[in-house]
Amino acid sequence: MTPVTPVTPVPPVSGHIIELRGIGKTYGAFRALTDISLTVDAGTVTCVLGDNGAGKSTLIKILAGLHRPSEGEMLVDDTPVTFGSPRDALDHGIATVYQDLAVVGEMPVWRNFFLGQELTGRFGMLREAEMREITAERLHRMGVDLPDVAVPVSSLSGGQRQVVAIARAVYFGARVIILDEPTAALGVKQSGMVLRFIAAARDEGVGVIFITHNPHHAYMVGDRFVLLNLGHRKMDATRDEVTLDELTLEMAGGGELSTLAHELER
């Protein structure tokens, strides 16, 4: 039976899938984001960096449809949108993969891949063989070969579980994937696996928003780097405009750190 594949959406007029203009967010008296603007294009990795409290989580929640901005405008395909729920974001092709992956540990890999979107035949019977074949093919296509997609997800490494979640989002038509600190709890080898997969997703034409506090991981795959600090955009630069050393320095405090270093040398 021929696998069912999602329809490829018509690309936006401007080339931007997502555009944020002057986004701000307040929670009572607390100001979480101030005047944040950025764009996300197909086939690019936009890295959003910052320490704890920088505003990364709030930005994710706005993009994912969990929270509405207090001010500013969000456009998808050049059209202003307002998301009232994560379903609205998904309907616009925006999928979010959180650190606490939405996978069921004791279910087989293939069941997790199709969780909530199972293929069925007559009388509601699951098309198990087809789903197994698609899962194995999609993981292989993105660089991951499992001996058997019938093993439980809990038996996979952290990096492999991330890969399953990302591959699932790509297969079901995500045009933009938001990755919430996907390498934060992983070792060097597993982080490398996830970073290679991010690059593979970009090569598939997906726009990736890579949320991280690790400038080295960001620079390995990033095309654009947006640095947040206390809810403000501190940097927005392309790969050609910033070096890894400069990005790392800005993450560590930028000019303030340089001033401190000079003072300590005296």
Secondary structure, DSSP 8 states (H G I E B T S, - for coil): ------------SSSEEEEEEEEEEEETTEEEEEEEEEEEETT-EEEEE--TTSSHHHHHHHHTTSS--SEEEEEETTEEE--SSHHHHHHTTEEEE-SS----TTSBHHHHHTTTS--B-GGG-B-HHHHHHHHHHHHHHTT---S-TTSBGGGS-HHHHHHHHHHHHHHTT-SEEEEESTTTT--HHHHHHHHHHHHHHHHTT-EEEEEES-HHHHHHH-SEEEEEETTEEEEEEEGGG--HHHHHHHHHTTHHHHHHHHHHH-
